Amino acid sequence: MQSGVGPTGNILFPPFTTLIGVWQCSGKNRVQLRLIDYSLQRPDTTAPGSLALVHHELTISKNGEKLTGTTGFSSYELGVNPIKPGAKPIPGQTFGPFTVIGERLDLFKH
């Protein structure tokens, strides 16, 4: 995710689109998710737009109430297909892996 610097020296993060992608079972109670989104160019910065490839590896508890895993992402220049062999992320724009923990939100139990 490339960011720009605003007129007062503050970092401006670009808006991004909704993530779209696929998931697959990778073992007992384990899933992999591969998602993409577009980081849009802000009109008030010179940072270009980019495409982010996001990767999650998650393990879900036996009762389905908790999950643990890792996540990370790399940003690519627009026009680069990040899943093609040899595709290179923008230098300095690969982040993670980060640890992920979570629990199920049952919105019907409120």
C-alpha positions as CSV (number, residue, x, y, z in Angstrom):
1,M,0.0,0.0,0.0
2,Q,1.8,3.1,-1.2
3,S,1.1,6.2,0.7
4,G,1.7,9.8,0.0
5,V,2.6,12.8,2.0
6,G,0.1,15.6,2.5
7,P,0.8,19.3,2.4
8,T,1.4,19.5,6.1
9,G,3.8,16.5,6.1
10,N,1.2,13.9,7.3
11,I,1.0,10.5,5.7
12,L,-2.0,10.0,3.5
13,F,-3.2,6.4,3.0
14,P,-5.0,5.7,-0.2
15,P,-8.6,4.5,-0.3
16,F,-9.0,0.9,-1.5
17,T,-11.7,-1.2,-3.0
18,T,-13.5,-4.2,-1.5
19,L,-11.4,-7.4,-1.4
20,I,-12.4,-10.1,-3.8
21,G,-10.9,-13.5,-4.0
22,V,-11.1,-17.2,-3.3
23,W,-10.6,-19.6,-0.5
24,Q,-9.8,-23.3,-0.2
25,C,-9.6,-25.9,2.4
26,S,-5.9,-26.7,3.2
27,G,-6.3,-29.3,5.9
28,K,-8.5,-30.2,8.9
29,N,-10.0,-26.9,10.2
30,R,-7.6,-25.0,8.0
31,V,-8.3,-22.6,5.1
32,Q,-6.2,-20.4,2.8
33,L,-7.6,-17.2,1.4
34,R,-6.2,-15.2,-1.6
35,L,-7.7,-11.8,-2.1
36,I,-7.0,-8.7,-4.2
37,D,-7.9,-5.1,-3.9
38,Y,-7.0,-1.9,-5.7
39,S,-5.4,0.9,-3.8
40,L,-6.8,4.0,-5.5
41,Q,-4.7,7.1,-6.2
42,R,-5.5,10.1,-4.0
43,P,-5.8,13.3,-6.0
44,D,-3.9,15.2,-3.3
45,T,-0.7,13.0,-3.5
46,T,1.7,11.8,-6.1
47,A,1.5,8.1,-4.9
48,P,0.2,6.0,-7.8
49,G,-2.6,3.5,-7.5
50,S,-1.6,-0.2,-7.0
51,L,-3.0,-3.7,-6.7
52,A,-2.6,-5.7,-3.5
53,L,-2.4,-9.4,-3.2
54,V,-3.5,-10.5,0.3
55,H,-2.9,-14.0,1.7
56,H,-4.4,-15.5,4.8
57,E,-3.7,-18.9,6.3
58,L,-6.2,-19.6,9.1
59,T,-6.9,-22.5,11.5
60,I,-10.4,-22.6,13.0
61,S,-11.0,-24.2,16.4
62,K,-12.9,-27.5,16.6
63,N,-16.0,-25.7,17.9
64,G,-15.8,-23.0,15.3
65,E,-15.7,-20.2,17.8
66,K,-12.0,-19.1,17.4
67,L,-9.4,-18.8,14.7
68,T,-5.6,-18.2,14.6
69,G,-3.3,-17.8,11.7
70,T,-1.2,-15.4,9.6
71,T,-1.8,-12.7,7.1
72,G,0.3,-10.6,4.8
73,F,0.1,-8.7,1.5
74,S,2.2,-7.3,-1.3
75,S,1.5,-4.4,-3.6
76,Y,2.1,-4.5,-7.3
77,E,2.1,-1.8,-10.0
78,L,-1.2,-1.5,-11.9
79,G,-1.0,-3.6,-15.0
80,V,1.1,-6.4,-13.3
81,N,-0.7,-9.7,-12.9
82,P,0.5,-10.7,-9.3
83,I,-0.2,-14.4,-9.8
84,K,1.9,-14.8,-12.9
85,P,5.3,-16.5,-12.4
86,G,8.0,-13.9,-12.0
87,A,5.7,-11.0,-11.0
88,K,7.6,-8.7,-8.6
89,P,6.0,-6.6,-5.9
90,I,6.8,-2.9,-5.6
91,P,10.0,-2.6,-3.7
92,G,9.3,-2.1,0.0
93,Q,5.6,-2.9,-0.4
94,T,5.5,-6.5,1.0
95,F,4.2,-6.7,4.6
96,G,3.8,-9.6,7.0
97,P,3.4,-12.3,7.9
98,F,1.4,-10.9,10.8
99,T,-0.3,-13.1,13.5
100,V,-4.1,-13.1,13.3
101,I,-6.4,-14.2,16.2
102,G,-10.2,-13.9,16.3
103,E,-13.4,-15.1,17.6
104,R,-16.8,-15.7,16.1
105,L,-19.3,-12.8,16.2
106,D,-22.8,-14.1,16.5
107,L,-24.9,-11.0,15.7
108,F,-28.1,-12.9,16.5
109,K,-27.2,-13.3,20.2
110,H,-27.3,-9.6,20.9
